[in-house]
């Protein structure tokens, strides 16, 4: 199954998600509301996306975006699964029970961005000490020890 066929298949079983699917740079991109993230991820897992390659977040200033890169060995395909996360209450359901590889990657997103993963079995800092205040990859993070980069970079 190639990415266009995957899109057609997902549109058949989830017509409400169909308008959220796009193909960019050869990879499928499925952008869903966060309340549908887990169900969409479970469906992709069932369709053969058996490897979670990456979990990260992006700070857009007004909201965060969770980004998951999933791979299917049987289809030789990859897809990005994305959802926008509220900046006021940054929370999303954990995908650890679908892909155990999410365990440390979700902890890193928590540590760097402050996004909480509901149902995560061990959500605590992974890179910074427990007493650290703030989340360094947020655009509004301030620390006098950090040298701000010029805007032109």
DASULBEL-V425142 format. One record per residue. N is the residue number from 0. PHI is phi as a letter, one per 30 degrees, with the letter a starting at -180 (* if undefined). Layout:
n:N phi:PHI
n:N phi:PHI
//
This chain:
n:0 phi:*
n:1 phi:c
n:2 phi:d
n:3 phi:d
n:4 phi:d
n:5 phi:d
n:6 phi:e
n:7 phi:d
n:8 phi:d
n:9 phi:d
n:10 phi:d
n:11 phi:d
n:12 phi:c
n:13 phi:b
n:14 phi:e
n:15 phi:d
n:16 phi:c
n:17 phi:e
n:18 phi:d
n:19 phi:c
n:20 phi:c
n:21 phi:b
n:22 phi:b
n:23 phi:b
n:24 phi:h
n:25 phi:i
n:26 phi:c
n:27 phi:d
n:28 phi:b
n:29 phi:c
n:30 phi:c
n:31 phi:b
n:32 phi:d
n:33 phi:d
n:34 phi:d
n:35 phi:c
n:36 phi:e
n:37 phi:d
n:38 phi:d
n:39 phi:d
n:40 phi:d
n:41 phi:d
n:42 phi:d
n:43 phi:d
n:44 phi:d
n:45 phi:d
n:46 phi:d
n:47 phi:j
n:48 phi:d
n:49 phi:c
n:50 phi:b
n:51 phi:c
n:52 phi:c
n:53 phi:a
n:54 phi:b
n:55 phi:a
n:56 phi:b
n:57 phi:b
n:58 phi:c
n:59 phi:c
n:60 phi:j
n:61 phi:c
n:62 phi:a
n:63 phi:c
n:64 phi:b
n:65 phi:d
n:66 phi:b
n:67 phi:b
n:68 phi:c
n:69 phi:c
n:70 phi:b
n:71 phi:c
n:72 phi:d
n:73 phi:d
n:74 phi:c
n:75 phi:h
n:76 phi:b
n:77 phi:b
n:78 phi:b
n:79 phi:c
n:80 phi:c
n:81 phi:b
n:82 phi:a
n:83 phi:d
n:84 phi:c
n:85 phi:e
n:86 phi:d
n:87 phi:d
n:88 phi:b
n:89 phi:d
n:90 phi:b
n:91 phi:b
n:92 phi:d
n:93 phi:d
n:94 phi:c
n:95 phi:e
n:96 phi:d
n:97 phi:d
n:98 phi:b
n:99 phi:e
n:100 phi:d
n:101 phi:d
n:102 phi:e
n:103 phi:d
n:104 phi:d
n:105 phi:d
n:106 phi:d
n:107 phi:d
n:108 phi:d
n:109 phi:d
n:110 phi:d
n:111 phi:d
n:112 phi:c
n:113 phi:i
n:114 phi:d
n:115 phi:c
n:116 phi:c
n:117 phi:d
n:118 phi:i
n:119 phi:d
n:120 phi:d
n:121 phi:a
n:122 phi:d
n:123 phi:a
n:124 phi:e
n:125 phi:b
n:126 phi:c
n:127 phi:c
n:128 phi:d
n:129 phi:e
n:130 phi:d
n:131 phi:d
n:132 phi:c
n:133 phi:j
n:134 phi:b
n:135 phi:e
n:136 phi:c
n:137 phi:d
n:138 phi:d
n:139 phi:c
n:140 phi:d
n:141 phi:b
n:142 phi:a
n:143 phi:d
n:144 phi:d
n:145 phi:c
n:146 phi:d
n:147 phi:d
n:148 phi:d
n:149 phi:d
n:150 phi:d
n:151 phi:d
n:152 phi:d
//
